Amino acid sequence: SGNYQRRSVEMADEQGVMQTYGLYDPRYEHDACGVGFLANISGKPSHAIVEQGIEILKNLLHRGAIGADRNTGDGAGILFQIPDKLFRKEGDRLRIRLPSPGAYGVAMAFLPRSSEARRNCQAAMEQTVKQEGLTLLGWREVPTDGSVLGEKARGEQPVVMQGFLAGGKLAGDALERKLYVLRKQIQKIARDFAGPGDRFYLPSLSCRTIVYKGLMMATQVPGFYPDLCDPDVETAAAVVHQRYSTNTFPSWELAQPFRYLAHNGEINTLRGNINWMRAREQNLQSDLLGGDIRKIIPVIEEGGSDSACLDNTLELLVNGGRPLPHAMMMLIPQAWGVKYPMGPDLRGFFEYHAGLMEPWDGPAAVAFMDGRHIGAMLDRNGLRPGRYTVTKDGFIVFASEAGVLDIP
């Protein structure tokens, strides 16, 4: 027993000589957030992926933090492919006619609880959608059950809505880029239409993926969002996250996953990464985004965590035309150089991109998905470990530790 404020203790060693020992013991070292992904490698969607994703979340409960009320989590959620079967069923109920998959987008929105502020936010969104040449087909209020939340989370709980958008002649990559530009536009005007203390945030706006998340613990996610228990919610892949905040206060917005990734660790180079991105913004050009490139500035949004800032940069690279694995290797390169055993092409890849972008460096394990591809990577030093299993029937699971699913 002793004073916990002390950083060291004096003890006699085996020879009786007094020595000073640190109180830190690496045997009791723990990582922070719980992160994982799972997928049917064949690409076949099923509700089982959602069920198993929630099971992973529950088994990663010890990776999250809780508030003083003992029932408010630090944030948890799941990112998966658009559940077209559910939305068509709900569209019929709401008399919303959806285009074919890939030709419509879904906005997952956190809106103010005040009726007037909510109407203002929705009207602002609808006006921006029209300005960008898209069509808002209708709104759906997402079923939620706030009784499962802790007191603090319930006090800050937003109204969760889904907006369905038709792309007209746009579909696939072109529609995804336009939705990216639209979300950036909406996010910039949000502060003008939401009152003090109101929440106005878009967890996702995509024709391929959707995010269900919030200020909760892993076990509360399926209870708060009954959609996740509906058999019509099917996906071939999902990314899950249980948050333990290390550099920002908990909030509904900062729960993960974000639009493309979920992250365990810290980005130690964050301030430099943000400053370099700001310095480059005036010179950004893109054949694919064209004049819309000016609408997405600032690329990195104010008030985000290191994970959110990394996600902002990733969505720029992907919507600018780079494949998802390419973009991730630009952001988090492996250790490379003349002393490392690798071929000249791989070394050339990292050397070339080092002239375009500095690494987002730090202890990190990242799972990422764009609706077509899913993957994970570690930092160059492997300071945030990951474990994965591939089964003979074409199933893969990755997580920040082993044992998140019972697999024979």
C-alpha positions in Angstrom: 0.0 0.0 0.0 1.2 3.5 -0.6 0.5 7.0 -1.9 -0.9 6.8 -5.4 0.4 10.3 -6.1 3.9 9.1 -5.9 5.6 8.1 -9.2 8.2 5.8 -7.7 8.9 3.7 -4.6 12.2 2.8 -2.8 12.7 -0.9 -2.1 15.6 -3.1 -1.2 16.8 -5.3 -4.0 18.0 -8.9 -3.6 21.3 -7.8 -2.2 19.7 -5.4 0.3 20.6 -2.3 -1.6 17.9 0.4 -1.7 16.7 1.0 -5.2 14.1 3.4 -6.7 11.5 1.6 -8.8 8.8 3.1 -11.0 5.2 2.3 -10.2 4.5 1.6 -13.9 4.3 -2.1 -14.7 4.0 -3.0 -18.4 2.1 -6.2 -17.4 -0.9 -3.9 -16.7 -0.7 -1.9 -19.9 -4.0 -1.6 -21.8 -4.9 -0.2 -25.2 -7.7 2.2 -25.7 -10.6 1.9 -28.2 -12.0 -1.4 -29.4 -12.1 -1.5 -33.2 -13.0 -4.3 -35.7 -14.4 -5.3 -39.0 -16.1 -8.4 -40.4 -17.1 -9.4 -43.9 -18.3 -12.2 -46.2 -15.5 -12.2 -48.7 -17.9 -13.3 -51.5 -19.7 -10.0 -51.1 -23.0 -11.7 -50.2 -25.1 -9.5 -47.9 -26.8 -11.0 -44.8 -28.3 -9.9 -41.5 -25.8 -12.2 -39.7 -23.0 -9.7 -40.4 -24.9 -7.1 -38.5 -25.7 -9.5 -35.6 -22.0 -10.6 -35.4 -20.9 -7.0 -35.6 -23.0 -6.2 -32.5 -21.6 -9.3 -30.8 -18.1 -8.0 -31.5 -19.1 -4.6 -30.0 -20.4 -6.3 -26.9 -17.2 -8.3 -26.5 -15.2 -5.1 -26.8 -17.2 -3.4 -24.0 -14.2 -3.3 -21.7 -12.4 -1.1 -24.3 -14.8 1.8 -23.8 -15.2 4.4 -21.1 -18.3 5.2 -19.1 -19.4 8.4 -17.4 -20.1 9.2 -13.7 -23.7 8.1 -14.1 -22.3 4.6 -14.8 -24.6 4.3 -17.9 -23.3 6.9 -20.4 -20.8 5.4 -22.8 -18.0 7.2 -24.6 -19.4 6.3 -28.0 -20.1 3.2 -30.1 -21.4 2.4 -33.5 -21.4 0.4 -36.7 -20.7 1.3 -40.3 -22.1 -0.9 -43.0 -23.5 -1.0 -46.5 -26.9 0.6 -47.4 -29.6 -1.8 -46.3 -31.6 -1.5 -49.5 -34.2 -4.1 -48.5 -35.1 -2.2 -45.3 -35.3 1.2 -47.0 -37.5 -0.1 -49.8 -39.9 -1.5 -47.2 -39.9 1.8 -45.3 -40.1 3.7 -48.6 -43.3 1.9 -49.4 -44.7 2.7 -46.0 -43.8 6.4 -46.4 -44.7 6.6 -50.1 -41.2 7.3 -51.1 -40.2 5.7 -54.4 -36.5 4.9 -54.3 -34.3 4.5 -57.5 -32.2 1.4 -58.1 -29.4 0.7 -55.6 -26.4 3.0 -56.2 -28.6 5.7 -57.7 -29.9 7.1 -54.4 -28.2 8.3 -51.3 -29.2 8.3 -47.6 -28.4 11.1 -45.2 -28.1 9.9 -41.6 -28.8 13.1 -39.6 -28.6 14.2 -35.9 -31.1 17.1 -35.7 -32.2 19.4 -32.8 -35.0 18.3 -30.5 -36.6 21.7 -30.8 -39.3 21.5 -33.4 -38.5 25.0 -34.8 -34.8 24.4 -35.0 -35.3 21.0 -36.6 -37.6 22.5 -39.3 -35.0 25.2 -40.0 -32.2 22.6 -40.3 -34.3 20.4 -42.6 -35.3 23.4 -44.7 -31.6 24.4 -45.0 -30.7 20.9 -46.1 -33.5 20.7 -48.6 -32.4 24.0 -50.1 -28.8 22.9 -50.4 -29.8 19.6 -52.0 -31.7 21.5 -54.6 -28.8 23.9 -55.2 -26.5 20.9 -55.9 -28.9 19.5 -58.5 -30.2 16.6 -56.5 -33.7 15.7 -55.3 -34.8 15.1 -51.7 -37.4 12.3 -51.9 -38.5 12.4 -48.3 -37.6 12.0 -44.7 -37.8 9.0 -42.3 -37.6 9.4 -38.5 -35.3 6.6 -37.3 -36.9 4.6 -34.5 -34.9 5.1 -31.3 -35.3 4.1 -27.7 -33.6 6.7 -25.4 -34.5 4.7 -22.2 -31.5 2.5 -22.7 -29.1 5.5 -22.5 -27.4 7.0 -19.5 -28.6 10.2 -18.0 -26.0 12.4 -19.7 -26.4 10.8 -23.1 -30.2 11.1 -22.9 -29.9 14.7 -22.0 -28.0 15.4 -25.2 -29.8 13.0 -27.4 -30.7 14.3 -30.9 -33.6 13.5 -33.1 -32.3 11.0 -35.7 -33.6 11.3 -39.2 -32.8 9.8 -42.6 -33.2 11.8 -45.8 -33.4 10.0 -49.1 -31.9 11.7 -52.1 -32.2 10.8 -55.8 -29.1 11.4 -58.0 -31.0 11.9 -61.3 -28.4 10.9 -63.9 -25.7 10.4 -61.3 -25.0 7.0 -59.8 -22.1 5.1 -58.3 -18.8 7.0 -58.0 -20.2 10.2 -59.5 -23.1 10.3 -57.1 -20.8 9.5 -54.2 -18.6 12.5 -55.0 -21.6 14.8 -55.3 -23.0 13.6 -51.9 -19.5 14.3 -50.4 -19.7 17.9 -51.7 -23.3 18.2 -50.5 -22.4 17.0 -47.0 -19.5 19.5 -46.8 -21.9 22.3 -47.8 -24.6 21.3 -45.3 -22.0 21.0 -42.5 -20.8 24.5 -43.1 -24.3 26.1 -42.9 -25.3 24.0 -39.9 -24.2 26.5 -37.3 -26.5 29.2 -38.8 -29.6 27.1 -38.5 -29.1 25.3 -35.2 -29.5 27.2 -32.0 -27.1 27.2 -29.0 -26.8 23.7 -27.6 -28.6 22.1 -30.6 -27.2 19.2 -32.5 -27.0 19.3 -36.3 -24.6 16.7 -37.7 -24.5 14.2 -40.5 -22.9 10.9 -39.4 -23.1 9.8 -43.0 -24.3 10.8 -46.5 -23.6 8.2 -49.1 -25.1 6.0 -51.8 -23.0 3.0 -50.5 -22.7 3.2 -46.7 -24.5 4.3 -43.6 -23.5 4.9 -39.9 -25.5 4.1 -36.8 -23.7 5.5 -33.8 -24.1 7.6 -30.7 -23.0 8.5 -27.2 -23.5 5.0 -25.8 -21.9 1.8 -24.7 -21.6 -1.2 -27.0 -24.5 -3.1 -25.3 -26.8 -0.1 -25.8 -26.4 0.2 -29.6 -29.0 -2.4 -30.7 -31.4 -1.3 -28.0 -31.2 2.3 -29.1 -31.5 1.6 -32.8 -34.2 -1.1 -33.3 -33.3 -1.0 -37.1 -30.3 -3.1 -36.3 -32.5 -6.0 -35.1 -34.6 -6.0 -38.3 -33.8 -9.0 -40.5 -34.1 -6.8 -43.6 -30.9 -4.9 -42.5 -28.4 -6.8 -44.6 -24.8 -6.1 -45.5 -21.7 -8.0 -46.7 -19.3 -6.1 -44.5 -19.3 -3.9 -41.4 -16.9 -1.8 -39.3 -17.5 -1.5 -35.5 -16.1 0.7 -32.8 -16.2 1.1 -29.0 -14.7 4.4 -28.0 -12.3 5.3 -25.2 -11.6 9.0 -25.6 -8.0 10.1 -25.1 -8.0 13.6 -26.5 -11.5 15.0 -26.8 -14.7 15.1 -24.6 -17.4 12.5 -25.4 -20.2 13.6 -27.8 -22.7 12.2 -30.2 -20.7 13.6 -33.1 -17.4 12.1 -32.1 -18.6 8.6 -31.6 -17.1 6.2 -34.2 -17.1 4.8 -36.9 -16.8 7.9 -39.1 -17.7 7.9 -42.8 -14.8 5.7 -43.8 -12.9 4.5 -40.8 -12.7 3.6 -37.2 -9.5 4.1 -35.3 -7.8 2.9 -32.1 -4.9 5.0 -30.9 -3.6 8.5 -31.3 -2.2 10.6 -34.2 0.8 12.2 -32.6 1.5 14.4 -35.7 -2.0 15.9 -35.7 -1.2 19.6 -35.4 1.3 19.4 -38.3 -1.1 17.3 -40.4 -3.9 19.9 -40.0 -1.6 22.8 -40.7 -0.2 21.2 -43.8 -3.6 20.5 -45.1 -4.7 24.1 -44.6 -1.6 25.3 -46.4 -2.4 23.1 -49.4 -6.1 24.0 -49.7 -5.7 27.0 -52.0 -3.8 24.8 -54.5 -6.2 21.8 -54.5 -7.3 20.7 -58.0 -9.2 17.7 -59.2 -10.4 16.6 -62.6 -13.2 14.6 -61.0 -14.4 17.2 -58.5 -13.8 20.1 -60.9 -15.1 23.4 -59.5 -16.7 21.6 -56.5 -13.2 21.4 -55.0 -13.7 24.9 -53.6 -17.0 23.9 -51.9 -15.3 21.2 -49.7 -12.9 23.6 -48.0 -12.0 23.4 -45.2 -11.1 19.8 -45.8 -10.6 19.2 -42.1 -13.6 20.3 -40.0 -13.3 22.3 -36.8 -13.8 20.5 -33.5 -13.0 17.0 -34.7 -10.9 14.4 -32.9 -7.7 13.1 -34.5 -9.8 10.2 -35.9 -12.3 12.6 -37.4 -9.5 14.6 -39.0 -7.9 11.5 -40.5 -11.3 10.5 -41.9 -11.8 14.0 -43.4 -8.5 13.6 -45.3 -9.3 10.0 -46.4 -12.6 11.0 -47.9 -10.9 13.8 -49.9 -8.3 11.3 -51.3 -11.0 8.7 -52.1 -13.4 11.1 -53.7 -10.5 12.6 -55.6 -10.1 9.3 -57.4 -7.6 7.2 -55.5 -8.5 3.7 -54.5 -9.1 3.1 -50.8 -6.0 1.0 -50.2 -3.9 3.5 -52.1 -5.2 6.4 -50.0 -4.6 4.6 -46.7 -1.0 3.8 -47.7 -0.5 7.5 -48.4 -1.8 8.4 -45.0 -0.2 5.7 -42.9 2.8 4.5 -44.7 4.8 1.5 -43.5 8.5 2.0 -42.5 10.4 2.3 -45.7 13.8 3.3 -47.0 17.1 1.8 -48.2 17.6 -0.2 -45.0 14.2 -1.9 -45.2 13.8 -5.1 -47.3 11.4 -4.2 -50.0 11.3 -4.1 -53.8 12.2 -0.9 -55.7 8.6 -0.4 -56.8 7.2 -0.4 -53.3 10.0 1.8 -52.1 9.3 4.1 -55.0 5.6 4.3 -54.1 6.4 5.6 -50.6 9.2 7.9 -51.7 6.9 9.5 -54.4 4.0 10.0 -52.0 6.2 11.4 -49.3 6.6 14.4 -51.6 2.8 14.8 -51.7 1.7 14.2 -48.1 3.4 13.8 -44.7 2.4 10.7 -42.7 -0.3 10.7 -40.1 1.9 9.0 -37.6 1.3 7.6 -34.1 0.2 4.4 -32.4 -2.9 3.4 -34.4 -4.9 0.5 -35.7 -7.4 1.5 -38.3 -10.3 -0.4 -39.9 -11.8 1.2 -43.0 -14.5 0.7 -45.6 -16.0 2.6 -48.6 -18.9 0.2 -49.3 -17.0 -1.8 -51.9 -13.7 -2.6 -50.1 -12.9 -3.2 -46.5 -9.6 -3.5 -44.7 -7.4 -2.7 -41.8 -3.8 -1.5 -41.1 -1.4 -0.9 -38.2 1.0 2.0 -37.6 4.5 1.4 -38.8 5.7 0.4 -35.3 2.8 -1.9 -34.6 2.1 -0.2 -31.3 -1.7 -0.8 -31.5 -2.0 -4.5 -32.4 -4.7 -6.2 -34.5 -5.7 -9.9 -34.9 -7.7 -11.5 -37.7 -9.1 -14.8 -38.7 -10.2 -16.1 -42.2 -12.4 -19.1 -42.3 -12.7 -21.8 -44.9 -16.2 -20.7 -45.9 -15.1 -17.2 -46.8 -15.6 -15.1 -43.6 -13.1 -12.7 -42.2 -13.0 -10.9 -38.9 -10.5 -8.4 -37.7 -10.3 -6.7 -34.2 -8.0 -5.0 -31.8 -7.8 -8.3 -29.9 -8.4 -12.0 -30.4 -11.6 -13.7 -29.2 -14.2 -11.1 -30.3 -16.2 -13.9 -31.9 -16.5 -17.6 -31.0 -15.2 -19.4 -34.1 -14.8 -23.2 -34.0 
